[in-house]
Amino acid sequence: MGLSRLAALHGVATSFSPSAGGTVPVPDSTVTAVLAALGVDAGTPAEVGRSLSAAEAAAASRPLPPTVVVWSGEPLPPALAALPPGAALTVEPERPPGTTETPRPLRMRVPGAPADGKTPAWWSEPPLGVHRMTVRAPGDRRVTGVLVVAPDRVPQPPARTHGFLVQLYSLLSARSWGMGDLADLADLAAWSGRTLGTGFVQVNPLHAAVPGSPTDPSPYRPSSRRFPDAVHLNIESVPEYGHVPDRAALEDLRLDAAALSDAVLNKGALIDRDAVLELKRQALELVVRVPLTPGRRAAYRDYLAEQGRDLEDHALWCALAEVHGPRWRDWPEGLSDPRSPRTARARTELMDRVDFHCRLAWLTDTQLAAAQHTAREAGMAVGIVHDLAVGVHPDGADTWAQQDAFAHGMSVGAPPDAFNAQGQDWGLPPWRPDALAASGYAPYRALLRGLLAHAGALRIDHVMGLFRLWWVPQGRPPAEGTYVSHDAEAMLAVLVLEAHRAGAAVVGEDLGTVEPGVREALARRGVLGTSVLWFERDWDGDGQPLAAERWRRDCVATATTHDLPSTAARLTGDHVTLRHRLGLLARPLEQELAEDVTGTAEWLSRLAGLRLLPEGAGDEEAAVRAVHRFLLRTPARMTGIWLPDTVGDRRPQNIPGTCDQYPNWRLPVADAEGHPVTLEEIAASPRLHRLMEVFRPSPEGPGARTAPPGARRP
C-alpha cells in the first residue's frame, strides 16, 4: 500500500486499463524506476516509508497546491475559495510580453468565512499570465506557488473552412533544392488561398533535426522543438544571397541542387535530407559573409534579444555537435553540462559558429513569418497550421540545454492495446511534471510561444500527452511501462493563454485510445479534435459509419493523415497488400483484405445512399470526391484535404512500425501512376480541380454538389 500511495502522490499509475472492464497491474519495479526518475527514493520499504512521510507532510503543510489555475470570468477554484479567514495572498504578476515595466504586486486578504461558491468580494483578478503567488496563512505559515490566469477558451477558427494537409519536404517545386521548402509553402498558400478559397495549410513539424549521417528523417523525433531547421530555408530568397561575390560557387551549388531535385522527380530517387542540408550549408556559409544592412542588422539583434539564452544554448549545441558529434553524453568532460566552466570557454572559442547557427535560426524564422503573412494576404482565414511533435530526441539540443526538465532513463510510448500487443516505445524522453511546475512552466511556455509566433493555428501531436504519458524505463519492454500524469489543468491553461496571446486556434490529435473525460476537457477550452472518416463509426450502436450530422463540430474532419493510407489506397485495398509485403499483418492476407473490403463497402454504400456518389461504383477518383462531399456534410469547423489525395497518390508518407523496410518521410507527392509531381503540376492538375470543385460554394449548402458531372459547372 505504501508504494501505491507514494506513486499516487507523484502522479504515477500502479495499474492501467487497456480495454473497458479490464485492469492490468504495473510491476513494482517499474513504479520504483519511474519514481527514481522523478527524484523520489523508493528502492526499499524503508525508503518508501521515508519518502511517503515526507510527501504527505509536504502536502499537509500546504494550504493550496503548487499550481493554481484561474479561468478568467469563471468561479474561483476551490483551492483559493477555501483559503482560511485571515490568510494573505500576494500575487506578483509577470511582465507582459513586449513590455519592460514590472507590474506592481497585488495584495489580498481573506476576511470572515469562506466563500459560498461565488467569487468572493476580496478577490481581485490579476491580469492574464503566469504569476508567482505567496500565501501567508494564520500561524505565519508561508507557501509559494504558481498562479495561471487564462482566458476560458482558445481563439476559434471561422464557422467553416477547408485547407490542405501536406508534408512540406514532399512538396517540391521547380525551384526547390531537392525537397520542399518555405518558399514552396508560401506559394502553395498564395495559390490555393487565392484560386481555391482554402483557409489553411497544415504542415509537418519543422523542428530542428539531430544532424547525423544519415539524419533521422522523421519530423517527429527532433533535436529541438524550440527552433526550426534551416533545411527548410529557401536559400535564393535570403536577401544577402544576391550579394554574394562568388557567383560561380553559388551557381555550382544551385546546379547540384537541381540535380538532386531531378533525381527525385524523374529518376526514382528518395528525398535526401542530408545532401540537401549540405548544399544549403555551403551556400549559407557564403551568404552569412555578406554584411547585413542596418535595418536587417537591427532586426537580427532584436531576434537575438527576444530569444535570449535559449537560442544561444541551441546554437552552441549545434556548434559543439559539429566538433564532437551529436551525442552530447559522449562529449569531452565538462561539455555535457551547459553551465560548466568548460562549456563557458567553448562559447567563446566557438563564437563564430554560434553566431552562424543563430543567424540560420533567424533566417528561417523570417521565412516562417513570410509564409504566414502570404497566407493571410491570400485571404486565408487561418493560414499556416504548424505541428508540435510529442517529444524530442534523447541526444538532441533540448535534452542537453534543459537537462533538469527531462526524466532521464525514461522514454515515452504507448501501452499494449488491440492494435499492438507489445506496446510502443517512441524513444522520446518525457518532461518531468514536477520540474515544469517548479519553473512556472517556463520550457513549455517558451516552446508554445515560438511555435505560435507565425501560426494561424497549432496542431498538437498526441494531445492526450497534456494529461498523461506512458513512460517506459530504459531497457524494459513497452508493456512494462506506466502512465505518469501532468497537472492537466495547468498544461491546458498555459496552452490557452499562449494561443490567446498569439491569436491562434489549436487542434489536438486525439486519435486512438483516449482517457475518459479528455476530449470533453479539451472541447471545453476550445481545442479542436481530429476526426478521420474511416474511424468515425457508431461504436456504441451498430458499428456502422457514423451519420454526418452526428460528427462533432469542433474538429478537423479529414479522410486521412500522414500515418494512414491515402484515400485512393484505402479505397482500392492497396494499403493492405503493402503491409503484407512488409510483413506487418497479424492475420492472413485474405482475412485482412476481406475485413478491409467490408469496411470500405459499408462507407461506399453510405455515400451512395446519400447520393454523394452520382458517378456510381467502380470509379476510384469519383469515390475520393464522394468522401470529401461527405466531410462537408458534417458540422466540422475545419475540413482537411490530404494534398496527395488531390492527385491520386497511393503511397503513404509513413508506415508506423517500420524503419528500413519502407522509405518513411522521404517520398515526394506523386500522381496515381506513382510519378512524382511538382507544385506547378499539382496546381495545374485536372484531377485536383475536379476534387476542389466539391468545395466551391453551392446555393444548396455545404456538400450539396451531387449532380452528375455533365450538369455541373466545369
MOGI-V392606 format. One record per residue. N is the residue number from 1. RES is the residue in three letters. PSI is psi in radians with two decimals (999 if undefined). OMEGA is omega in radians with two decimals (999 if undefined). Layout:
# MOGI-V392606
n->[N,N]
res->[RES,RES]
psi->[PSI,PSI]
omega->[OMEGA,OMEGA]
This chain:
# MOGI-V392606
n->[1,2,3,4,5,6,7,8,9,10,11,12,13,14,15,16,17,18,19,20,21,22,23,24,25,26,27,28,29,30,31,32,33,34,35,36,37,38,39,40,41,42,43,44,45,46,47,48,49,50,51,52,53,54,55,56,57,58,59,60,61,62,63,64,65,66,67,68,69,70,71,72,73,74,75,76,77,78,79,80,81,82,83,84,85,86,87,88,89,90,91,92,93,94,95,96,97,98,99,100,101,102,103,104,105,106,107,108,109,110,111,112,113,114,115,116,117,118,119,120,121,122,123,124,125,126,127,128,129,130,131,132,133,134,135,136,137,138,139,140,141,142,143,144,145,146,147,148,149,150,151,152,153,154,155,156,157,158,159,160,161,162,163,164,165,166,167,168,169,170,171,172,173,174,175,176,177,178,179,180,181,182,183,184,185,186,187,188,189,190,191,192,193,194,195,196,197,198,199,200,201,202,203,204,205,206,207,208,209,210,211,212,213,214,215,216,217,218,219,220,221,222,223,224,225,226,227,228,229,230,231,232,233,234,235,236,237,238,239,240,241,242,243,244,245,246,247,248,249,250,251,252,253,254,255,256,257,258,259,260,261,262,263,264,265,266,267,268,269,270,271,272,273,274,275,276,277,278,279,280,281,282,283,284,285,286,287,288,289,290,291,292,293,294,295,296,297,298,299,300,301,302,303,304,305,306,307,308,309,310,311,312,313,314,315,316,317,318,319,320,321,322,323,324,325,326,327,328,329,330,331,332,333,334,335,336,337,338,339,340,341,342,343,344,345,346,347,348,349,350,351,352,353,354,355,356,357,358,359,360,361,362,363,364,365,366,367,368,369,370,371,372,373,374,375,376,377,378,379,380,381,382,383,384,385,386,387,388,389,390,391,392,393,394,395,396,397,398,399,400,401,402,403,404,405,406,407,408,409,410,411,412,413,414,415,416,417,418,419,420,421,422,423,424,425,426,427,428,429,430,431,432,433,434,435,436,437,438,439,440,441,442,443,444,445,446,447,448,449,450,451,452,453,454,455,456,457,458,459,460,461,462,463,464,465,466,467,468,469,470,471,472,473,474,475,476,477,478,479,480,481,482,483,484,485,486,487,488,489,490,491,492,493,494,495,496,497,498,499,500,501,502,503,504,505,506,507,508,509,510,511,512,513,514,515,516,517,518,519,520,521,522,523,524,525,526,527,528,529,530,531,532,533,534,535,536,537,538,539,540,541,542,543,544,545,546,547,548,549,550,551,552,553,554,555,556,557,558,559,560,561,562,563,564,565,566,567,568,569,570,571,572,573,574,575,576,577,578,579,580,581,582,583,584,585,586,587,588,589,590,591,592,593,594,595,596,597,598,599,600,601,602,603,604,605,606,607,608,609,610,611,612,613,614,615,616,617,618,619,620,621,622,623,624,625,626,627,628,629,630,631,632,633,634,635,636,637,638,639,640,641,642,643,644,645,646,647,648,649,650,651,652,653,654,655,656,657,658,659,660,661,662,663,664,665,666,667,668,669,670,671,672,673,674,675,676,677,678,679,680,681,682,683,684,685,686,687,688,689,690,691,692,693,694,695,696,697,698,699,700,701,702,703,704,705,706,707,708,709,710,711,712,713,714]
res->[MET,GLY,LEU,SER,ARG,LEU,ALA,ALA,LEU,HIS,GLY,VAL,ALA,THR,SER,PHE,SER,PRO,SER,ALA,GLY,GLY,THR,VAL,PRO,VAL,PRO,ASP,SER,THR,VAL,THR,ALA,VAL,LEU,ALA,ALA,LEU,GLY,VAL,ASP,ALA,GLY,THR,PRO,ALA,GLU,VAL,GLY,ARG,SER,LEU,SER,ALA,ALA,GLU,ALA,ALA,ALA,ALA,SER,ARG,PRO,LEU,PRO,PRO,THR,VAL,VAL,VAL,TRP,SER,GLY,GLU,PRO,LEU,PRO,PRO,ALA,LEU,ALA,ALA,LEU,PRO,PRO,GLY,ALA,ALA,LEU,THR,VAL,GLU,PRO,GLU,ARG,PRO,PRO,GLY,THR,THR,GLU,THR,PRO,ARG,PRO,LEU,ARG,MET,ARG,VAL,PRO,GLY,ALA,PRO,ALA,ASP,GLY,LYS,THR,PRO,ALA,TRP,TRP,SER,GLU,PRO,PRO,LEU,GLY,VAL,HIS,ARG,MET,THR,VAL,ARG,ALA,PRO,GLY,ASP,ARG,ARG,VAL,THR,GLY,VAL,LEU,VAL,VAL,ALA,PRO,ASP,ARG,VAL,PRO,GLN,PRO,PRO,ALA,ARG,THR,HIS,GLY,PHE,LEU,VAL,GLN,LEU,TYR,SER,LEU,LEU,SER,ALA,ARG,SER,TRP,GLY,MET,GLY,ASP,LEU,ALA,ASP,LEU,ALA,ASP,LEU,ALA,ALA,TRP,SER,GLY,ARG,THR,LEU,GLY,THR,GLY,PHE,VAL,GLN,VAL,ASN,PRO,LEU,HIS,ALA,ALA,VAL,PRO,GLY,SER,PRO,THR,ASP,PRO,SER,PRO,TYR,ARG,PRO,SER,SER,ARG,ARG,PHE,PRO,ASP,ALA,VAL,HIS,LEU,ASN,ILE,GLU,SER,VAL,PRO,GLU,TYR,GLY,HIS,VAL,PRO,ASP,ARG,ALA,ALA,LEU,GLU,ASP,LEU,ARG,LEU,ASP,ALA,ALA,ALA,LEU,SER,ASP,ALA,VAL,LEU,ASN,LYS,GLY,ALA,LEU,ILE,ASP,ARG,ASP,ALA,VAL,LEU,GLU,LEU,LYS,ARG,GLN,ALA,LEU,GLU,LEU,VAL,VAL,ARG,VAL,PRO,LEU,THR,PRO,GLY,ARG,ARG,ALA,ALA,TYR,ARG,ASP,TYR,LEU,ALA,GLU,GLN,GLY,ARG,ASP,LEU,GLU,ASP,HIS,ALA,LEU,TRP,CYS,ALA,LEU,ALA,GLU,VAL,HIS,GLY,PRO,ARG,TRP,ARG,ASP,TRP,PRO,GLU,GLY,LEU,SER,ASP,PRO,ARG,SER,PRO,ARG,THR,ALA,ARG,ALA,ARG,THR,GLU,LEU,MET,ASP,ARG,VAL,ASP,PHE,HIS,CYS,ARG,LEU,ALA,TRP,LEU,THR,ASP,THR,GLN,LEU,ALA,ALA,ALA,GLN,HIS,THR,ALA,ARG,GLU,ALA,GLY,MET,ALA,VAL,GLY,ILE,VAL,HIS,ASP,LEU,ALA,VAL,GLY,VAL,HIS,PRO,ASP,GLY,ALA,ASP,THR,TRP,ALA,GLN,GLN,ASP,ALA,PHE,ALA,HIS,GLY,MET,SER,VAL,GLY,ALA,PRO,PRO,ASP,ALA,PHE,ASN,ALA,GLN,GLY,GLN,ASP,TRP,GLY,LEU,PRO,PRO,TRP,ARG,PRO,ASP,ALA,LEU,ALA,ALA,SER,GLY,TYR,ALA,PRO,TYR,ARG,ALA,LEU,LEU,ARG,GLY,LEU,LEU,ALA,HIS,ALA,GLY,ALA,LEU,ARG,ILE,ASP,HIS,VAL,MET,GLY,LEU,PHE,ARG,LEU,TRP,TRP,VAL,PRO,GLN,GLY,ARG,PRO,PRO,ALA,GLU,GLY,THR,TYR,VAL,SER,HIS,ASP,ALA,GLU,ALA,MET,LEU,ALA,VAL,LEU,VAL,LEU,GLU,ALA,HIS,ARG,ALA,GLY,ALA,ALA,VAL,VAL,GLY,GLU,ASP,LEU,GLY,THR,VAL,GLU,PRO,GLY,VAL,ARG,GLU,ALA,LEU,ALA,ARG,ARG,GLY,VAL,LEU,GLY,THR,SER,VAL,LEU,TRP,PHE,GLU,ARG,ASP,TRP,ASP,GLY,ASP,GLY,GLN,PRO,LEU,ALA,ALA,GLU,ARG,TRP,ARG,ARG,ASP,CYS,VAL,ALA,THR,ALA,THR,THR,HIS,ASP,LEU,PRO,SER,THR,ALA,ALA,ARG,LEU,THR,GLY,ASP,HIS,VAL,THR,LEU,ARG,HIS,ARG,LEU,GLY,LEU,LEU,ALA,ARG,PRO,LEU,GLU,GLN,GLU,LEU,ALA,GLU,ASP,VAL,THR,GLY,THR,ALA,GLU,TRP,LEU,SER,ARG,LEU,ALA,GLY,LEU,ARG,LEU,LEU,PRO,GLU,GLY,ALA,GLY,ASP,GLU,GLU,ALA,ALA,VAL,ARG,ALA,VAL,HIS,ARG,PHE,LEU,LEU,ARG,THR,PRO,ALA,ARG,MET,THR,GLY,ILE,TRP,LEU,PRO,ASP,THR,VAL,GLY,ASP,ARG,ARG,PRO,GLN,ASN,ILE,PRO,GLY,THR,CYS,ASP,GLN,TYR,PRO,ASN,TRP,ARG,LEU,PRO,VAL,ALA,ASP,ALA,GLU,GLY,HIS,PRO,VAL,THR,LEU,GLU,GLU,ILE,ALA,ALA,SER,PRO,ARG,LEU,HIS,ARG,LEU,MET,GLU,VAL,PHE,ARG,PRO,SER,PRO,GLU,GLY,PRO,GLY,ALA,ARG,THR,ALA,PRO,PRO,GLY,ALA,ARG,ARG,PRO]
psi->[-0.63,-0.77,-0.70,-0.76,-0.74,-0.76,-0.75,-0.67,-0.40,0.25,0.39,2.16,2.50,0.04,2.86,2.84,1.72,-0.34,2.86,2.26,-0.07,2.44,2.32,2.20,2.57,2.35,2.44,-0.61,-0.59,-0.81,-0.76,-0.75,-0.70,-0.75,-0.69,-0.69,-0.38,0.11,0.39,2.12,2.18,0.47,-0.41,2.81,-0.65,-0.72,-0.67,-0.79,-0.80,-0.78,-0.66,-0.76,-0.74,-0.72,-0.74,-0.65,-0.71,-0.72,-0.70,-0.50,-0.15,2.16,-0.12,2.78,2.93,-0.55,2.28,2.35,2.27,2.07,2.08,2.25,-0.05,2.86,2.64,2.43,2.68,-0.59,-0.62,-0.69,-0.47,0.21,2.45,2.64,2.40,-0.18,2.47,2.24,2.18,2.22,2.19,1.70,2.54,2.80,2.16,2.56,2.39,0.13,2.85,-0.20,2.30,2.14,2.73,2.56,2.63,2.26,2.26,2.59,2.40,2.00,2.85,-2.58,2.78,2.75,2.75,0.43,-0.39,2.90,2.12,2.71,-0.49,-0.27,2.27,1.91,2.17,2.93,2.85,2.43,-3.13,1.94,2.81,2.38,2.67,2.29,2.19,1.86,2.86,2.49,0.13,0.44,2.27,2.16,2.36,2.76,-3.01,2.34,2.05,2.09,2.03,2.69,2.85,-0.35,2.74,2.79,2.57,2.54,3.05,2.94,-0.73,2.32,2.75,2.74,3.12,2.58,2.23,2.55,2.00,-0.72,-0.50,-0.15,1.39,2.47,3.14,-0.31,-0.11,2.66,1.13,-0.22,2.83,2.58,-3.05,-0.44,-0.64,-0.69,-0.81,-0.68,-0.71,-0.75,-0.77,-0.81,-0.88,-0.60,-0.77,-0.64,-0.66,-0.14,0.41,2.67,-0.18,2.83,2.13,2.30,2.93,2.92,2.38,0.43,2.75,2.29,2.81,2.12,2.58,-3.14,1.59,2.78,2.46,2.04,-0.20,2.17,-0.10,0.24,1.09,2.93,-0.74,2.37,-0.12,-0.43,2.61,2.90,2.29,-0.18,-0.35,-0.11,2.49,1.85,-0.72,-0.20,-0.14,2.18,-0.64,-0.27,-0.71,-0.14,0.18,2.20,-0.66,1.37,-0.54,-0.73,-0.74,-0.68,-0.68,-0.74,-0.69,-0.69,-0.67,-0.68,-0.69,-0.62,-0.65,-0.81,-0.73,-0.67,-0.67,-0.75,-0.49,-0.20,0.20,0.20,2.69,2.76,2.18,1.59,-0.69,-0.75,-0.71,-0.83,-0.68,-0.75,-0.76,-0.62,-0.79,-0.72,-0.72,-0.53,-0.60,-0.70,-0.75,-0.19,-0.27,2.16,2.45,2.55,2.83,-0.73,-0.74,-0.59,-0.72,-0.70,-0.70,-0.74,-0.69,-0.72,-0.77,-0.74,-0.70,-0.72,-0.53,-2.48,-0.55,-0.83,-0.71,-0.73,-0.76,-0.80,-0.63,-0.73,-0.76,-0.74,-0.75,-0.63,-0.56,-0.59,-0.77,0.01,2.87,-0.19,1.63,-0.40,-0.28,0.06,2.83,2.71,2.34,-0.53,-0.27,-0.17,1.97,-0.22,0.24,2.78,-0.65,-0.69,-0.63,-0.69,-0.66,-0.60,-0.67,-0.78,-0.60,0.45,-0.75,-0.71,-0.61,-0.77,-0.63,-0.82,-0.53,-0.72,-0.72,-0.70,-0.71,-0.80,-0.72,-0.70,-0.69,-0.62,-0.53,-0.76,-0.71,-0.65,-0.77,-0.70,-0.75,-0.74,-0.79,-0.65,-0.51,0.04,0.12,2.31,-0.54,-0.96,-2.40,2.25,1.93,2.87,2.33,2.03,2.76,-0.34,-2.94,2.86,2.44,-0.34,0.20,-3.06,-0.66,-0.75,-0.46,-0.84,-0.46,0.84,-0.64,-0.34,-0.25,2.60,1.77,2.55,0.11,2.69,2.54,2.52,-2.56,2.55,2.91,2.50,-2.99,-0.40,-0.35,1.69,-0.34,-0.14,-3.11,2.51,1.97,-0.08,0.50,2.06,2.38,2.75,2.58,2.09,-0.66,-0.65,-0.68,-0.82,-0.75,-0.52,0.07,0.49,0.54,-0.84,-0.69,-0.76,-0.76,-0.69,-0.88,-0.73,-0.73,-0.74,-0.59,-0.20,-0.64,0.67,2.45,-0.42,2.82,2.20,2.34,1.97,2.40,1.06,-0.33,-0.33,-0.25,-0.35,-0.84,2.74,2.63,1.98,2.33,2.02,2.47,2.35,-0.03,2.68,2.69,-0.55,-0.34,0.56,-2.95,2.85,2.43,2.23,2.49,2.91,1.57,-0.64,-0.73,-0.75,-0.72,-0.73,-0.73,-0.71,-0.82,-0.71,-0.88,-0.63,-0.69,-0.81,-0.57,-0.21,0.59,2.55,2.91,2.33,2.21,2.30,1.81,0.69,2.75,-2.71,2.16,2.29,2.41,2.37,-0.27,-0.86,-0.65,-0.71,-0.71,-0.78,-0.64,-0.51,0.20,0.15,2.12,2.65,-3.00,2.16,2.09,2.24,-0.87,-0.36,-0.14,1.67,2.89,1.32,-0.39,-0.06,-2.03,-0.01,0.08,2.88,2.37,2.29,2.50,-0.73,-0.24,-0.04,2.69,2.65,-0.71,1.31,2.93,2.03,2.28,2.91,-0.38,3.06,-3.13,-0.36,0.07,2.87,2.66,2.85,-0.67,-0.75,-0.65,-0.77,-0.56,-0.18,0.11,-0.55,-0.53,-0.78,-0.59,-0.82,-0.54,-0.78,-0.52,-0.02,0.56,-0.08,2.41,-0.22,2.93,2.58,-0.77,-0.69,-0.74,-0.75,-0.73,-0.76,-0.70,-0.76,-0.70,-0.82,-0.74,-0.70,-0.62,-0.71,-0.76,-0.63,-0.72,-0.75,-0.74,-0.69,-0.45,0.08,0.59,-0.06,1.12,-0.36,-0.27,3.07,2.79,0.00,1.75,-0.75,-0.71,-0.63,-0.63,-0.74,-0.71,-0.70,-0.77,-0.51,-0.70,-0.77,-0.64,-0.35,-0.29,2.84,0.13,2.37,-0.70,2.37,2.11,2.30,1.98,2.00,-0.72,-0.47,-0.49,-0.35,0.15,0.28,2.32,-0.14,2.30,2.63,-0.49,2.41,1.80,2.48,-0.05,2.77,-1.48,-0.24,-0.39,2.52,1.10,2.45,0.35,0.27,2.38,2.79,2.38,2.84,-3.01,-0.40,0.01,0.15,2.18,2.53,2.55,2.98,-0.70,-0.70,-0.61,-0.80,-0.48,0.03,2.12,-0.63,-0.74,-0.80,-0.54,-0.67,-0.78,-0.25,-0.51,-0.53,-0.01,2.49,2.43,2.44,-0.48,-0.14,3.05,2.37,0.17,0.02,1.46,0.13,2.76,2.69,-0.70,-0.37,-0.07,2.74,2.30,999]
omega->[-3.10,-3.14,3.13,3.13,3.12,3.13,-3.13,3.14,-3.13,3.06,-3.12,-3.11,3.07,3.03,3.08,-3.09,3.13,3.11,-3.11,3.08,-3.13,3.13,-3.14,3.11,3.07,3.12,3.11,-3.12,3.08,3.13,-3.14,-3.13,3.14,3.09,3.11,3.11,3.08,3.12,-3.10,3.13,3.14,-3.07,3.14,3.09,3.13,3.12,3.09,-3.13,-3.13,-3.13,3.13,3.12,-3.14,-3.12,-3.14,3.11,3.14,3.13,-3.11,-3.07,-3.08,3.06,3.11,-3.11,-3.11,3.11,3.11,3.14,3.01,3.05,-3.05,3.11,3.13,3.14,-3.14,3.13,-3.10,-3.11,3.11,-3.11,-3.08,3.08,-3.05,3.07,3.14,3.12,3.11,-3.12,3.07,3.12,3.07,-3.07,3.07,3.07,-3.13,3.12,3.09,3.13,3.13,-3.08,3.11,-3.12,3.12,3.11,3.05,-3.11,-3.13,3.10,-3.11,3.10,2.94,-3.06,3.09,-3.11,-3.09,3.14,3.07,3.09,-3.07,-3.08,-3.09,-3.04,3.05,-2.98,3.08,3.08,3.08,3.12,3.07,-2.98,2.99,3.12,3.09,3.07,3.04,-3.06,3.06,-3.06,3.08,3.02,-3.08,-3.11,3.09,3.13,-3.13,3.08,3.10,3.07,-3.02,2.98,-3.08,-3.12,3.02,3.05,-3.08,3.03,3.11,-3.11,3.10,3.03,3.12,-3.12,-3.08,2.98,-3.08,2.96,-2.93,-3.10,-3.06,-3.01,3.14,3.00,3.10,-3.10,-3.03,3.05,3.02,3.08,3.14,-3.09,-3.03,3.02,3.07,3.09,3.13,-3.13,3.07,-3.14,-3.12,-3.12,-3.04,3.10,-3.08,-3.03,-3.02,3.14,3.12,-3.10,-3.12,2.94,3.11,-3.11,3.05,3.06,3.12,-3.11,3.09,-3.12,3.01,3.13,-3.14,3.12,0.06,3.01,3.03,-3.05,-3.07,3.07,-3.10,3.08,-2.98,2.99,-3.12,3.01,-3.04,-3.07,-3.09,-3.14,-3.12,3.08,3.14,3.14,2.87,-2.99,-3.05,3.08,3.10,-3.05,-3.09,-3.11,-3.10,-3.10,3.08,-3.09,-3.04,-3.09,-3.12,3.13,3.12,-3.14,3.09,3.13,3.14,3.11,3.08,3.12,3.10,3.10,3.07,3.14,-3.14,3.13,-3.14,-3.02,-2.99,-3.03,3.05,3.14,3.04,3.04,-3.08,-3.08,-3.11,3.13,3.10,-3.11,-3.13,3.10,-3.14,3.11,3.14,3.12,-3.11,3.06,3.08,-3.07,-3.05,3.07,3.11,-3.14,3.06,3.02,-3.13,-3.13,3.13,3.06,3.11,3.13,3.12,3.12,3.09,3.14,3.11,-3.13,-3.14,-3.07,3.02,-3.05,-3.13,3.14,3.14,3.10,-3.14,-3.12,3.10,3.08,3.12,3.14,3.12,3.12,3.07,-3.07,-2.97,-3.08,-2.99,-3.10,-2.99,3.10,3.11,-3.13,3.10,-3.07,3.11,-3.07,3.11,3.10,-3.08,-3.11,-3.11,3.05,3.14,3.11,3.10,3.10,3.14,3.11,3.14,-3.10,-3.08,-3.03,-3.11,3.14,3.07,3.13,3.11,-3.11,3.01,-3.14,3.14,3.11,-3.14,3.14,3.12,3.10,-3.13,3.12,3.00,3.11,-3.12,3.14,3.12,3.11,3.12,-3.14,-3.12,3.09,3.13,3.08,3.14,-3.13,-3.13,-3.11,-3.07,3.04,3.13,-3.00,3.11,3.11,-3.05,-3.12,-3.08,3.11,-3.11,-3.13,-3.01,-3.07,-3.09,-3.12,3.07,-3.03,-3.06,-3.01,-3.11,-3.08,-3.06,3.08,-3.07,-3.09,3.13,3.09,3.11,3.10,-3.13,-3.14,3.06,3.07,-3.07,-3.10,-3.13,-3.03,-3.11,-3.02,-3.10,3.03,-3.05,3.09,-3.11,3.12,-3.11,2.94,3.01,-3.14,-3.12,3.14,3.09,-3.12,-3.11,-3.12,-3.04,3.12,-3.08,3.14,-3.14,-3.13,-3.14,3.11,-3.13,-3.09,3.14,-3.11,-3.08,-3.03,-3.09,-3.10,2.96,3.06,3.12,3.00,3.13,3.13,3.14,-3.05,3.08,3.12,3.03,-3.09,3.12,3.09,3.10,-3.14,3.10,3.09,-3.12,3.10,-3.13,3.11,-3.12,-3.13,-3.14,3.04,3.07,3.10,3.00,-3.04,2.92,2.91,-3.00,3.14,3.13,3.14,3.11,-3.10,3.11,3.09,-3.13,3.14,-3.07,3.08,3.09,-3.12,-3.13,-3.08,-3.04,3.03,3.14,3.10,3.11,3.01,-3.03,3.12,3.09,-3.12,-3.10,3.14,3.12,3.10,-3.07,-3.13,3.13,3.13,3.12,-3.13,-3.14,-3.13,3.03,3.11,-3.13,3.06,3.12,-3.13,3.13,-2.98,-3.01,-3.13,-3.08,3.14,3.12,-3.04,3.10,-3.13,-3.04,3.11,-3.13,3.11,-3.08,3.13,-3.06,-3.08,-3.13,3.08,3.10,-3.12,-3.02,-3.14,2.87,3.13,-3.09,3.12,-3.11,3.09,-3.11,-3.14,-3.04,3.11,2.99,-3.10,3.11,3.12,3.12,-3.09,-3.09,-3.09,-3.13,-3.08,3.13,3.14,3.07,3.13,3.07,3.13,-3.13,3.11,-3.05,-3.10,3.12,-3.12,3.11,-3.10,-3.10,-3.14,3.13,-3.14,-3.13,3.13,-3.13,3.13,-3.14,-3.14,3.13,-3.14,3.11,3.12,3.14,3.08,3.11,-3.14,3.13,3.13,3.11,-3.12,3.09,-3.13,-3.06,-3.13,3.14,-3.08,3.04,3.12,-3.05,-3.14,3.12,3.12,3.08,3.10,-3.13,3.10,-3.10,3.00,3.13,3.14,3.13,3.09,3.11,3.12,-3.05,3.13,-3.07,3.06,-3.11,3.13,3.10,-3.01,3.08,3.09,-3.07,-3.13,3.04,-3.14,3.14,-3.02,3.06,3.07,-3.12,3.03,-3.14,-3.14,3.10,3.07,-3.13,-3.10,-3.04,-3.09,-3.14,3.01,-3.08,-3.09,3.01,3.00,-3.10,3.11,-3.05,3.11,3.14,3.11,3.10,3.14,3.13,3.07,3.14,3.13,3.07,-3.10,-3.13,-3.03,3.06,-3.13,3.10,-3.07,3.05,3.10,-3.07,3.02,3.11,-3.03,3.11,-3.13,-3.13,3.11,-3.10,3.13,-3.08,3.02,-3.04,-3.09,-3.03,3.14,3.08,-3.07,-3.10,-3.10,-3.08,3.03,-3.09,999]
